[in-house]
Amino acid sequence: MQQPVEQTSPMRSSGSSPPTAWPGCPSGKSPPRPTSWSDPCDSAELLEHAFATANERLEQRLSARLPAVQAAAERDDADGLREASLALLAEFLPLDGNSAAECSARTEFRLASRGNAGLQAEAERGYRAAAAVVGQLIQAFRPEGRLEDLVVEAERLMSLLDGLSLHALVHTRWLDAAMCRSVLLAHLASLESREI
């Protein structure tokens, strides 16, 4: 009878000693081990990196959707502008499992930033980046609007998005994707009808 061949993991050598080379490491040596998982400096850096990553992912999705909003505005296509705007604004909302997890994480990070200088800087940067995109959306609805009025409208919409996101996270049975869409449509209709 043939003896079974012993399988070894690439992460583990077949002997009892630890591995001397790790796959994927440029030096071939084992990666450095943290001195302590509870080191506040390491934790703060990880938290700041995670927050920046969450913000960047949202910013990339918003930037990808903005050209459709602008193109519809240039064509003077009211229905297209409304639908493209809804798609862009939906990126802020917890409409499925993944977006709910991201939205929840961004909310937690923003709340934590109130007492953390490193997170506060990222919270402000992320907010300004998102608000700039929302401002361009407002400008697509009102290209002749005065800058001061456009800023107020952008802040009004950002506040609506913050509140809607939080309520959709907390009241998932009532505030579902269809209700969020209805709220956003009502807001966009107010942009179409208001003189700003």
C-alpha positions in Angstrom: 0.0 0.0 0.0 1.3 3.4 -0.9 1.8 6.0 1.8 -0.1 9.3 1.4 2.0 12.2 0.4 2.2 14.9 3.1 0.9 18.2 1.9 2.6 21.4 3.1 1.2 24.9 3.0 3.3 27.5 1.3 2.9 29.5 4.5 4.3 26.6 6.6 7.4 24.6 6.1 7.3 20.8 6.4 9.6 20.9 9.4 8.9 22.3 12.8 10.8 25.6 12.3 9.0 28.7 11.1 9.2 29.6 7.4 12.2 31.5 6.2 10.6 32.8 3.0 7.0 34.0 2.5 5.3 34.0 -0.9 4.5 37.5 -2.1 7.0 39.3 0.1 9.5 41.2 -2.0 12.4 40.4 0.3 11.3 36.8 0.7 11.4 37.3 4.5 8.5 37.2 6.8 6.6 40.5 7.2 7.3 42.5 10.3 5.0 41.8 13.2 3.3 44.6 15.0 4.6 45.2 18.5 1.1 45.5 19.9 -2.3 45.4 18.3 -3.5 47.9 20.8 -0.8 50.5 20.0 -2.9 53.8 19.7 -0.6 55.2 17.0 -1.1 52.1 14.8 -4.8 52.0 15.5 -5.2 55.7 14.7 -3.4 55.3 11.4 -5.5 52.3 10.4 -8.7 54.1 11.3 -7.6 57.2 9.2 -6.7 54.9 6.3 -10.0 53.1 6.5 -11.9 56.4 6.6 -10.0 57.8 3.6 -10.6 54.6 1.7 -14.3 54.7 2.4 -14.5 58.4 1.3 -12.4 57.7 -1.9 -14.7 54.8 -2.9 -17.7 57.1 -2.7 -15.9 59.9 -4.5 -15.0 57.6 -7.4 -18.6 56.4 -7.8 -19.9 60.0 -7.7 -17.3 61.1 -10.2 -18.2 58.3 -12.5 -21.9 59.3 -12.4 -21.4 63.1 -12.8 -20.8 63.1 -16.6 -24.2 61.6 -17.2 -25.8 64.4 -15.2 -23.9 67.1 -17.1 -24.6 65.5 -20.5 -28.3 65.4 -19.8 -28.2 69.1 -18.7 -26.3 70.0 -21.9 -29.0 68.2 -24.0 -31.7 70.0 -22.1 -33.1 66.5 -21.3 -35.2 67.0 -18.1 -36.1 63.3 -17.8 -32.5 62.2 -18.4 -31.2 64.8 -15.9 -33.6 63.6 -13.3 -32.7 59.9 -13.8 -28.9 60.6 -13.9 -29.2 62.7 -10.8 -31.1 60.0 -9.0 -28.4 57.5 -9.9 -25.7 59.8 -8.5 -27.6 60.7 -5.3 -28.3 57.0 -4.7 -24.6 56.5 -4.2 -25.0 58.3 -0.8 -27.7 56.0 0.4 -27.9 52.5 2.1 -30.0 50.8 -0.6 -28.6 47.3 -0.3 -26.3 45.3 1.9 -23.0 46.6 0.6 -24.1 50.2 0.4 -25.6 50.0 3.9 -22.3 48.7 5.3 -20.4 51.5 3.6 -22.9 54.1 4.7 -22.8 52.9 8.3 -19.0 52.9 8.3 -18.9 56.5 6.9 -21.4 57.6 9.5 -19.4 56.0 12.3 -16.2 57.6 11.0 -17.8 61.0 10.8 -19.1 60.7 14.3 -15.7 59.6 15.6 -14.0 62.5 13.9 -15.5 65.0 16.3 -12.9 64.1 18.9 -10.0 63.0 16.6 -7.9 65.6 14.7 -6.7 63.0 12.1 -10.2 61.8 11.4 -11.5 65.4 11.4 -9.2 66.4 8.6 -10.4 63.4 6.5 -14.0 64.1 7.4 -13.7 67.7 6.1 -11.8 66.7 3.0 -14.4 63.9 2.2 -17.3 66.3 2.8 -15.9 69.0 0.6 -15.3 66.5 -2.2 -18.8 65.1 -2.1 -20.3 68.6 -1.7 -18.4 69.7 -4.8 -20.1 67.0 -6.9 -23.5 67.8 -5.4 -22.8 71.5 -6.2 -22.2 70.5 -9.9 -25.4 68.6 -9.9 -27.3 71.7 -8.6 -25.6 73.8 -11.2 -26.9 71.3 -13.9 -30.4 72.2 -12.7 -29.8 75.9 -12.5 -26.9 76.9 -14.8 -27.8 80.6 -14.4 -28.0 80.5 -10.6 -25.9 82.8 -8.4 -23.0 81.2 -6.7 -24.3 82.0 -3.2 -27.7 80.5 -3.9 -26.1 77.4 -5.5 -24.0 76.8 -2.3 -27.1 77.1 -0.2 -28.9 74.6 -2.4 -26.0 72.2 -2.3 -25.9 72.4 1.5 -29.7 71.8 1.6 -29.3 68.7 -0.6 -26.3 67.4 1.4 -28.3 67.8 4.6 -31.2 65.9 3.1 -28.8 63.1 2.0 -27.3 62.9 5.5 -30.7 62.7 7.1 -32.1 60.3 4.6 -29.0 58.0 4.9 -29.3 57.9 8.7 -33.1 57.3 8.6 -32.7 54.6 6.0 -30.0 52.8 8.2 -32.2 53.0 11.3 -35.7 52.5 9.8 -35.1 49.9 7.2 -38.6 48.6 7.0 -40.2 51.9 6.4 -37.5 53.8 4.5 -36.7 51.4 1.7 -35.2 52.1 -1.7 -38.6 53.0 -3.2 -39.3 55.5 -0.5 -35.8 57.0 -0.7 -36.3 57.4 -4.5 -39.6 59.2 -3.8 -38.0 61.6 -1.4 -35.2 62.4 -3.8 -37.6 62.9 -6.7 -39.6 65.4 -4.6 -36.4 67.2 -3.8 -35.3 67.3 -7.5 -38.8 68.5 -8.4 -38.3 71.4 -6.0 -35.0 72.2 -7.7 -36.7 72.3 -11.1 -39.5 74.6 -9.9 -37.5 77.0 -7.6 -35.8 80.1 -8.8 -32.3 80.0 -7.4 
